[in-house]
Amino acid sequence: MSADLTGTCLTLDDGRPAVRFSRIHDHPIDRVWRFVTDPGELVHWFPSRADVDLRPGGSIRFSGDPDMPESTGRVLAVDAPRHLSFAWGGDELHFDLEAVDEQRTRFTLTNVLEAENTAARTAAGWEVCLAALDALARGERFEGPHAGAGAPWQEFYDGYVAASVPSGAPVPGLDDA
């Protein structure tokens, strides 16, 4: 069985590579904003624990990812409850929220990539993380992005590679020397 790929690989107007995901959640925009900004919510779906100083120029401390060292990022922009962007390593993450109606919100994540050959691994990782967010939004329990062998990351990665999404970058936790 092949994975249902929901991400799009694209080149932004400024020439940078990115992967983008969009979902509609059956929650008002303020609730979805908490999924994106509240450390108590992020812990259920984001790949690292993220403690955020939610202001432009504020820092974000990332920890708890078994495959990545602790690091610090920087908030690039905040327009609550519609937009948050921050630098994470060499990448940028952009979260855009749009009210579809009073009870539904379009959630869009754009991961601007430092290197194009990270697209397949990044997209596969977000598939697993966003499945956890989708479950959280439905009020269901999900093991999250670090469910070990139970997470379908490899199936998503293989699907993105088969779809000719740029790949070849080392995979933390798998390609460690």
Backbone as CSV, one residue per row, in Angstrom:
resi,resn,N_x,N_y,N_z,CA_x,CA_y,CA_z,C_x,C_y,C_z
1,MET,0.850,-1.169,0.000,0.000,0.000,0.000,0.899,1.235,0.000
2,SER,0.591,2.200,-0.832,1.397,3.406,-0.870,0.779,4.480,0.016
3,ALA,1.630,5.370,0.484,1.194,6.443,1.375,0.409,7.485,0.595
4,ASP,-0.558,8.082,1.247,-1.330,9.181,0.673,-0.552,10.465,0.945
5,LEU,0.118,10.984,-0.075,0.974,12.155,0.073,0.130,13.419,0.020
6,THR,0.290,14.285,1.008,-0.506,15.505,1.061,0.320,16.766,0.858
7,GLY,1.628,16.631,0.781,2.499,17.788,0.620,2.769,18.101,-0.838
8,THR,3.156,19.346,-1.062,3.527,19.813,-2.392,4.934,20.377,-2.314
9,CYS,5.774,19.982,-3.239,7.109,20.542,-3.344,7.025,21.696,-4.335
10,LEU,7.582,22.848,-3.984,7.476,24.007,-4.863,8.709,24.879,-4.754
11,THR,8.808,25.812,-5.689,9.839,26.833,-5.661,9.126,28.162,-5.435
12,LEU,9.531,28.864,-4.389,8.910,30.145,-4.071,9.327,31.209,-5.088
13,ASP,8.630,32.318,-5.093,8.927,33.406,-6.029,10.371,33.883,-5.925
14,ASP,10.963,33.769,-4.732,12.345,34.213,-4.554,13.363,33.131,-4.908
15,GLY,12.873,31.986,-5.441,13.751,30.916,-5.885,14.069,29.860,-4.853
16,ARG,13.630,30.039,-3.606,13.930,29.051,-2.569,12.993,27.852,-2.674
17,PRO,13.525,26.634,-2.423,12.677,25.444,-2.423,11.857,25.369,-1.143
18,ALA,10.688,24.735,-1.236,9.814,24.605,-0.068,8.916,23.398,-0.235
19,VAL,8.362,22.947,0.882,7.282,21.966,0.883,6.112,22.625,1.602
20,ARG,4.902,22.345,1.120,3.708,22.993,1.670,2.618,21.954,1.914
21,PHE,1.922,22.152,3.028,0.806,21.291,3.426,-0.362,22.178,3.809
22,SER,-1.564,21.732,3.504,-2.752,22.482,3.886,-3.802,21.513,4.393
23,ARG,-4.483,21.935,5.442,-5.542,21.138,6.052,-6.681,22.081,6.432
24,ILE,-7.881,21.529,6.556,-9.001,22.261,7.144,-9.314,21.555,8.461
25,HIS,-9.310,22.333,9.543,-9.651,21.789,10.858,-10.999,22.345,11.286
26,ASP,-11.793,21.490,11.896,-13.132,21.870,12.362,-13.061,22.565,13.711
27,HIS,-12.327,23.673,13.733,-12.169,24.495,14.930,-12.071,25.951,14.495
28,PRO,-12.493,26.876,15.369,-12.303,28.296,15.078,-10.810,28.631,15.011
29,ILE,-10.493,29.719,14.355,-9.093,30.108,14.135,-8.319,30.254,15.445
30,ASP,-8.948,30.782,16.502,-8.236,30.950,17.772,-7.800,29.609,18.363
31,ARG,-8.611,28.585,18.174,-8.246,27.253,18.678,-7.080,26.684,17.878
32,VAL,-7.117,26.813,16.574,-6.024,26.300,15.745,-4.741,27.085,16.047
33,TRP,-4.863,28.364,16.323,-3.701,29.171,16.697,-3.018,28.578,17.929
34,ARG,-3.791,28.116,18.892,-3.199,27.483,20.086,-2.472,26.194,19.718
35,PHE,-2.998,25.425,18.750,-2.273,24.226,18.306,-0.866,24.597,17.834
36,VAL,-0.741,25.772,17.212,0.509,26.205,16.592,1.440,26.925,17.565
37,THR,0.914,27.523,18.614,1.741,28.387,19.463,1.878,27.955,20.917
38,ASP,1.004,27.128,21.410,1.016,26.738,22.819,1.930,25.522,23.002
39,PRO,3.011,25.643,23.804,3.897,24.502,24.005,3.177,23.243,24.480
40,GLY,2.109,23.399,25.262,1.332,22.249,25.726,0.580,21.542,24.612
41,GLU,0.281,22.251,23.545,-0.353,21.652,22.358,0.709,21.140,21.384
42,LEU,1.763,21.931,21.191,2.828,21.558,20.252,3.461,20.216,20.600
43,VAL,3.579,19.937,21.887,4.228,18.707,22.322,3.543,17.463,21.754
44,HIS,2.272,17.579,21.376,1.524,16.437,20.856,1.763,16.173,19.365
45,TRP,2.309,17.148,18.652,2.439,16.937,17.211,3.714,17.497,16.582
46,PHE,4.325,18.503,17.169,5.502,19.117,16.565,6.708,18.203,16.781
47,PRO,7.667,18.167,15.854,8.765,17.199,15.980,9.691,17.420,17.165
48,SER,9.743,18.621,17.702,10.563,18.929,18.872,9.710,19.675,19.883
49,ARG,10.101,19.603,21.123,9.469,20.484,22.104,9.878,21.894,21.712
50,ALA,8.934,22.807,21.694,9.207,24.182,21.273,8.696,25.149,22.328
51,ASP,9.612,25.859,22.957,9.256,26.899,23.916,9.451,28.232,23.204
52,VAL,8.354,28.953,22.991,8.330,30.100,22.098,8.161,31.415,22.850
53,ASP,9.026,32.379,22.536,8.847,33.769,22.944,8.133,34.415,21.755
54,LEU,6.819,34.501,21.837,5.951,34.800,20.695,5.922,36.295,20.356
55,ARG,7.059,36.765,19.857,7.160,38.146,19.372,8.247,38.169,18.307
56,PRO,8.152,39.072,17.332,9.208,39.149,16.312,10.573,39.336,16.974
57,GLY,11.519,38.525,16.565,12.847,38.538,17.160,12.975,37.658,18.377
58,GLY,11.843,37.144,18.890,11.870,36.259,20.054,12.555,34.943,19.721
59,SER,12.980,34.255,20.747,13.666,32.978,20.526,12.706,31.814,20.715
60,ILE,13.055,30.722,20.072,12.347,29.452,20.241,13.405,28.416,20.588
61,ARG,13.198,27.738,21.685,14.122,26.679,22.085,13.519,25.342,21.693
62,PHE,14.263,24.591,20.893,13.824,23.282,20.426,14.584,22.208,21.191
63,SER,13.842,21.223,21.717,14.470,20.136,22.459,13.578,18.896,22.371
64,GLY,14.116,17.772,22.805,13.318,16.566,22.928,13.195,15.711,21.693
65,ASP,13.797,16.125,20.562,13.775,15.288,19.358,14.920,14.291,19.493
66,PRO,14.619,12.988,19.503,15.681,12.006,19.716,16.715,11.974,18.590
67,ASP,16.406,12.571,17.447,17.320,12.528,16.312,18.029,13.852,16.039
68,MET,17.749,14.867,16.855,18.325,16.187,16.613,18.816,16.792,17.927
69,PRO,19.926,17.528,17.889,20.384,18.188,19.117,19.485,19.369,19.473
70,GLU,19.539,19.777,20.726,18.805,20.978,21.126,19.325,22.157,20.324
71,SER,18.431,23.092,20.005,18.828,24.260,19.237,17.901,25.423,19.561
72,THR,18.257,26.580,19.042,17.454,27.770,19.236,17.147,28.382,17.884
73,GLY,15.901,28.791,17.701,15.484,29.478,16.488,15.045,30.889,16.828
74,ARG,14.587,31.606,15.802,14.182,32.995,15.988,12.845,33.235,15.311
75,VAL,11.938,33.897,16.025,10.646,34.259,15.456,10.877,35.353,14.410
76,LEU,10.369,35.123,13.203,10.521,36.094,12.122,9.339,37.038,12.034
77,ALA,8.126,36.507,12.240,6.918,37.336,12.139,5.788,36.691,12.928
78,VAL,4.943,37.545,13.500,3.745,37.100,14.204,2.617,38.054,13.837
79,ASP,1.501,37.482,13.430,0.274,38.238,13.211,-0.854,37.368,13.759
80,ALA,-0.979,37.367,15.092,-1.943,36.492,15.754,-3.367,36.879,15.343
81,PRO,-4.229,35.935,15.103,-4.036,34.484,15.068,-3.883,33.943,13.646
82,ARG,-3.244,34.692,12.777,-3.213,34.297,11.362,-1.861,33.824,10.835
83,HIS,-0.778,34.293,11.428,0.525,33.947,10.854,1.596,33.885,11.935
84,LEU,2.435,32.867,11.810,3.645,32.737,12.610,4.718,32.183,11.695
85,SER,5.880,32.805,11.709,7.012,32.228,10.984,8.250,32.334,11.862
86,PHE,9.109,31.320,11.728,10.350,31.321,12.491,11.431,30.547,11.766
87,ALA,12.661,30.890,12.109,13.833,30.196,11.573,14.130,29.002,12.469
88,TRP,14.413,27.883,11.831,14.754,26.658,12.552,15.915,26.020,11.809
89,GLY,17.092,26.092,12.380,18.270,25.659,11.640,18.393,26.555,10.413
90,GLY,18.626,25.980,9.262,18.691,26.758,8.030,17.351,26.917,7.348
91,ASP,16.310,26.300,7.889,14.969,26.367,7.296,14.148,27.490,7.919
92,GLU,13.035,27.800,7.266,12.024,28.681,7.834,10.704,27.933,7.828
93,LEU,9.937,28.088,8.894,8.595,27.522,8.957,7.595,28.664,8.964
94,HIS,6.589,28.566,8.108,5.524,29.564,8.022,4.198,28.858,8.267
95,PHE,3.481,29.295,9.292,2.159,28.774,9.604,1.152,29.868,9.275
96,ASP,0.239,29.568,8.372,-0.793,30.526,7.985,-2.151,29.930,8.281
97,LEU,-2.985,30.698,8.965,-4.328,30.260,9.334,-5.336,31.207,8.703
98,GLU,-6.394,30.620,8.166,-7.455,31.405,7.535,-8.799,30.827,7.951
99,ALA,-9.660,31.675,8.503,-10.996,31.221,8.881,-11.782,30.907,7.614
100,VAL,-12.266,29.677,7.515,-13.132,29.289,6.407,-14.552,29.761,6.718
101,ASP,-14.924,29.578,7.977,-16.168,30.095,8.532,-15.951,30.169,10.039
102,GLU,-16.998,30.368,10.821,-16.814,30.539,12.266,-16.261,29.304,12.973
103,GLN,-16.451,28.132,12.402,-16.042,26.891,13.058,-14.965,26.104,12.329
104,ARG,-14.486,26.602,11.210,-13.456,25.861,10.458,-12.324,26.796,10.053
105,THR,-11.109,26.234,10.085,-9.907,27.006,9.788,-9.025,26.245,8.816
106,ARG,-8.550,26.959,7.802,-7.549,26.397,6.885,-6.179,26.639,7.517
107,PHE,-5.444,25.556,7.712,-4.096,25.566,8.282,-3.140,25.278,7.134
108,THR,-2.173,26.152,6.911,-1.169,25.912,5.871,0.212,26.043,6.490
109,LEU,1.019,25.021,6.287,2.411,25.014,6.726,3.278,25.050,5.483
110,THR,4.160,26.030,5.410,5.164,26.079,4.351,6.516,25.986,5.026
111,ASN,7.272,24.943,4.690,8.628,24.754,5.213,9.580,25.166,4.093
112,VAL,10.178,26.342,4.245,11.162,26.826,3.279,12.471,26.122,3.606
113,LEU,13.041,25.467,2.606,14.178,24.584,2.819,15.511,25.275,2.581
114,GLU,16.472,24.961,3.422,17.830,25.454,3.210,18.441,24.779,1.981
115,ALA,18.139,23.497,1.805,18.696,22.731,0.688,17.583,21.926,0.023
116,GLU,17.551,21.967,-1.293,16.487,21.289,-2.042,16.472,19.786,-1.799
117,ASN,17.661,19.164,-1.607,17.703,17.708,-1.456,17.142,17.219,-0.125
118,THR,16.673,18.127,0.721,16.008,17.735,1.972,14.492,17.636,1.805
119,ALA,13.969,17.933,0.627,12.514,18.018,0.424,11.793,16.714,0.762
120,ALA,12.250,15.583,0.259,11.548,14.318,0.487,11.562,13.940,1.964
121,ARG,12.702,14.058,2.619,12.767,13.671,4.042,11.935,14.625,4.894
122,THR,11.969,15.926,4.553,11.197,16.907,5.316,9.704,16.688,5.119
123,ALA,9.297,16.473,3.879,7.877,16.238,3.601,7.388,14.987,4.324
124,ALA,8.184,13.925,4.308,7.786,12.691,4.999,7.643,12.930,6.492
125,GLY,8.560,13.688,7.067,8.474,13.995,8.492,7.225,14.792,8.832
126,TRP,6.904,15.784,7.989,5.699,16.575,8.244,4.434,15.743,8.083
127,GLU,4.437,14.767,7.183,3.254,13.891,7.049,2.943,13.238,8.390
128,VAL,3.975,12.715,9.061,3.777,12.043,10.342,3.341,13.052,11.409
129,CYS,4.010,14.200,11.454,3.665,15.219,12.446,2.250,15.743,12.239
130,LEU,1.895,16.020,10.991,0.571,16.576,10.725,-0.538,15.545,10.918
131,ALA,-0.219,14.256,10.761,-1.205,13.225,11.111,-1.492,13.295,12.615
132,ALA,-0.451,13.563,13.405,-0.641,13.723,14.850,-1.466,14.974,15.147
133,LEU,-1.212,16.075,14.424,-2.015,17.288,14.603,-3.467,17.035,14.203
134,ASP,-3.669,16.344,13.093,-5.037,16.030,12.660,-5.776,15.234,13.728
135,ALA,-5.094,14.256,14.316,-5.711,13.449,15.375,-6.016,14.325,16.600
136,LEU,-5.081,15.169,16.987,-5.296,16.080,18.110,-6.512,16.958,17.849
137,ALA,-6.626,17.485,16.634,-7.752,18.362,16.287,-9.083,17.609,16.348
138,ARG,-9.040,16.306,16.107,-10.264,15.488,16.192,-10.513,14.986,17.613
139,GLY,-9.603,15.289,18.535,-9.755,14.831,19.914,-9.330,13.397,20.113
140,GLU,-8.525,12.871,19.196,-8.061,11.484,19.279,-6.631,11.433,19.796
141,ARG,-6.269,10.302,20.337,-4.902,10.083,20.800,-4.071,9.566,19.630
142,PHE,-2.858,10.069,19.538,-1.926,9.642,18.485,-0.549,9.606,19.115
143,GLU,0.256,8.679,18.720,1.571,8.533,19.345,2.537,9.648,18.985
144,GLY,2.228,10.448,18.002,3.068,11.587,17.666,4.199,11.250,16.729
145,PRO,5.031,12.249,16.456,6.057,12.100,15.443,7.176,11.137,15.800
146,HIS,7.327,10.789,17.076,8.418,9.901,17.462,7.883,8.562,17.951
147,ALA,6.976,8.004,17.172,6.365,6.724,17.534,7.262,5.551,17.178
148,GLY,8.502,5.827,16.798,9.443,4.762,16.480,9.034,4.005,15.234
149,ALA,9.225,2.704,15.263,8.944,1.881,14.090,7.477,1.926,13.696
150,GLY,6.602,2.318,14.627,5.185,2.393,14.313,4.817,3.578,13.440
151,ALA,5.699,4.585,13.356,5.415,5.759,12.518,5.688,5.410,11.061
152,PRO,4.819,5.820,10.164,4.964,5.437,8.755,5.918,6.334,7.960
153,TRP,6.919,6.912,8.614,7.812,7.849,7.942,8.413,7.262,6.671
154,GLN,8.949,6.065,6.756,9.643,5.463,5.609,8.711,5.325,4.405
155,GLU,7.463,4.945,4.643,6.494,4.809,3.554,6.256,6.161,2.872
156,PHE,6.140,7.218,3.673,5.978,8.552,3.091,7.230,8.960,2.322
157,TYR,8.392,8.721,2.912,9.648,9.082,2.250,9.755,8.372,0.898
158,ASP,9.516,7.073,0.900,9.581,6.313,-0.360,8.589,6.866,-1.378
159,GLY,7.403,7.266,-0.918,6.407,7.840,-1.811,6.864,9.156,-2.415
160,TYR,7.471,10.010,-1.603,7.969,11.280,-2.133,9.129,11.063,-3.106
161,VAL,10.022,10.140,-2.791,11.126,9.837,-3.709,10.561,9.310,-5.030
162,ALA,9.577,8.403,-4.960,8.952,7.861,-6.175,8.254,8.946,-6.988
163,ALA,7.793,10.006,-6.309,7.127,11.120,-6.989,8.133,12.156,-7.491
164,SER,9.417,11.813,-7.437,10.513,12.666,-7.928,10.709,13.944,-7.122
165,VAL,10.340,13.915,-5.856,10.631,15.043,-4.972,12.126,14.953,-4.637
166,PRO,12.851,16.075,-4.672,14.289,16.042,-4.424,14.630,15.346,-3.101
167,SER,15.637,14.488,-3.174,16.044,13.697,-2.010,17.554,13.548,-2.029
168,GLY,18.057,12.753,-1.109,19.472,12.456,-1.064,20.177,12.984,0.164
169,ALA,19.564,13.903,0.896,20.187,14.422,2.119,20.195,13.327,3.181
170,PRO,21.180,13.338,4.065,21.188,12.366,5.160,19.909,12.476,5.994
171,VAL,19.507,11.346,6.543,18.306,11.293,7.375,18.738,11.121,8.820
172,PRO,18.534,12.156,9.666,18.922,12.035,11.080,18.269,10.817,11.737
173,GLY,19.081,10.077,12.475,18.558,8.899,13.143,18.675,7.629,12.307
174,LEU,18.800,7.785,10.973,18.949,6.626,10.093,20.320,6.594,9.423
175,ASP,20.795,7.755,9.002,22.049,7.831,8.260,23.218,8.296,9.121
176,ASP,23.049,8.283,10.463,24.122,8.746,11.326,25.330,7.823,11.187
177,ALA,26.465,8.455,11.094,27.698,7.669,10.919,28.274,7.239,12.241
